[in-house]
């Protein structure tokens, strides 16, 4: 399986990418830099002489009236007034608004009023009632005579420089302060002095609305506060006081066209984040274009909102006055209010597969994960020319209204229903767009190109744009070549584009709503590969019996980050799959050929050299086989080799692995006759090491702790090497297979008796491989020898057994005794530490055979070691040999069930306090507790344990039990 993750794309090489209607575009290069003005208004668009970017305050009737051009800044008392068309300024509590409007080409005084809604702190208050429409200020002044006065910028430069109260230059502005007690939006209305609409309408050629905080003369300006959802703008007038439209040069900017920086900033609210005010911000510009009276607005649908998303976005031949949604700003919306959102994420992978019989050929599922609503478009470019060809290529489109994981299906056929063969080259070009941004424009006569730039989040840069003008006639124009751009563009083209021409009030867009769209944010992924829809599937089993049944089988492993990798004869990764939690895997995108498969925990990379074969920690391979039932490939190495794929998928490519599990056990013995050597005797110790569990283990060593008084003479080993010079002496055994035994014999000379007359001789076996061992309790073994001296007692025999009453009966006899007072009976659980059980009086002095016995009424469960300490009347002592009596009572500890699922029970007799602990296969403690066994049983809750091997250790009255359990 190949996962292809969306990446940012500038699209400068991908004009053909099928990326329409997605709800968020990504932008790469910032087009024209935003000019740095001191005010906020017409100066942001430009100050060039005669260039016109004028606000149009609509007339009462006619083509230039508010019934067609909207209600921007007209008094709200007129019939049909639309409060959604208001021009707003957002002002924080305590801030001051400075403003000025120049009435272009007209004469007479005007009244400018500012209002607010005391019941709303939102961005678009629309209250028209007396209680929800409060007048903040009202100014009457002559806005149209020559020169500059308060509230009337003298020129475009004065408007750009801003209010001199704030900047020290420019014009003197009227002002008001927000002292309403809350941050809020204010809107402006302009009328005759009797509050009536100015019937003829008029242009505002120079204007400014500047928000500042502080007090004079140290005001601080705050830009990005002026906005409207339905702008009415006019230009292309040879005389700004008349209504005749003039376009001097078809297809060229002229003296009366829009300024080079004319356009708007649009914030799109990310409604799927916790924050209620975080946004994507775009900028749209129309430099050099001409429009008479033109309306600009933005939304998520297009000119219409009541049809399918494909129909809503089409340009239409009528106005679209009520479909405004997003505010259009003069500057980048103030980030302290309209904050930047986090970029959305999208991932996509394409999974090819073979169709189930009797169908033939392949198919594909495109798996998509998005964290915002989005539209996904996938171009299946079958001929590989990078463009959509309707007679061959396929486009798949889906709109998703919620975040989530989705799948788009392709049936593996071209546009004509012809099945593609395996191995054919196919290009997938997939796009995901978040939050569509549509820019419908009404009655823009001449457009020299629409620029759409990304502002934030992400890198500033140029967006791709899209349009669908299929509903607009393309004949009968003056000029005849008015439409310059193609009729429909849903595959994306980098802005600026979408161009049409005019020579006057005519042409392609005259009295029509032409729509252009982009997306708030955008992701794209390309994938070009052979249509290799064959697959190889199989299982990875925990095969504990390791082919003893001549089959690769068991339960499926559950190991994270574990991969089955397909490589070619050059050891290059062709494809790979993650092994699932049930042990299954499916390698997709498999071409025809001969390949190997192996397992590894190293992450593979397609097209690169294969990673090292690394099994999970403390696991080993047990076999491989293609098919079910008995059989293996003959070599246990974790590889399935020379697999031939020829136009058919492969199943049951199975692997066996298991946890490495070994148990080293050491036994040290000495011949019976060497238990009591004399000084000067040679004796031979026999040490045996065996691996009792199923896994082989390397780096096995045994340390020999030889006591003082013994001198090393010679040795022999069945394998490995023995170092008699090291301290302790060390036997390097090497590797031990399952049930393999290694033997060491060491011959020593008895030199002297040092200290006590008993010599404990111990060995300890271990592995330095770092792999945890199954059972450490049997890794050490020792044997006692007693160098001979003249003793007061000649021992004949010493033996013991368990009686029917569960007691240990000890019997011994002597040949003669001298000054012998008593025998002390001693017991040990490990033949190292001893306790006194009692004593039996001796005969004293005798040359006759004497027999004795002693009963241990409470022997320990398991091994019991006994010895006799003979005591003389003068206090001297000597010891007998050590015997072992095994006691396996009917009430020994019982642990069940095994394997277990949700609980484990421990049963025994009422023996008081026990200590229980459980560790996993890596030695980590899972559980530990002590409990009084008055109820004869103890329960462990194991529902939350993962499947695997565990070790249960029980300590009871000094006795240790270890159980290997499996869940």
Buried (B, 14 or more C-beta within 10 A) or exposed (E): BBEBEBEBBBBEEBBBBBBBBBBBBBBBBBBEEBBEBBBBBBBBBBBEEEBBBBBBBBBBBBBBBBBBBBBBBBBBEBEEBBBBBBBBBBBBBEBBBBBBBBBBBBEEEBBBBBBBBBEBBEBBBBBEEEEBBBEBBBBBBEBBBEEBBEBBBBBBBBBBBBBBBBBEBBBBBBBBBBEBEEBBBBBBBBBBEEEBBBEBBBBBBBBBBBBBBEEEEEBEBBBBBBBBBBBBBBBBBEEBBEBEBBBBBBBEBBBBBBBBBBBBBBBBBBEBBEEEBBBBBBBBBBBBBBBBBBBBBBBBBBBBBEEEBBBBBBBBEEBBBEBBBBBBBBBBBBBEBBBBBEBBBBBBBBBBBBBEEEEEBBBBBBBBBBBBBBBBBBBBBBBEEBBBEEEBBBBBBBBBEEBEEBEBEBBBBBBEEEBBEBBBEBBBBBBBBBBBBBBBBBBBBBBBBBBBBBBBBBEBBBBBBBBBBEEBEEEEBEBEEBBBBEEEBBBBBBBBBBBBBBBBBBBBBBBBBBBBBBBBBBBBBBBEBBBBBBBBBBBBBBBBBBBEEEBBBBEBBBBEEBBBBBBBEEEBBBBBBBBBEEBBBBBBBBBBBEBBBBBBBEEBEEEEEBBEBBBBEBBBBBBBBBEEEEBBBEEBEBBBEEBEBEEEBBBBBBBBBBBBBBBBBBBBEBEEEBBBBEEEBEBBBBBBBBBBBBBBBEBBBBBBBBBEBBEBEEBEBEBBEBEBEEEEBBBBBBBBEBEBBBBBBBBBBBEEBEEEBBBEBBBBBBBEBEBBBBBEEBBBBBBBBBBBEEBBBEBEBBEBEBEEEEBBBBEBBBBBBBBBBBBBBBBBBEBEEBEEBEBBEBEEEBEEEBEBEBBBEEBBBBBBBBBBBBBBBEEEEBBBBBBEBEBEEEEBBEBEEEEBEEEBEBBBEEBEEBEBBBBBBEEEEBBEEEBEBEEEEBEBEBEEBEEBBBBBBBBBEEBEBBBBBBB
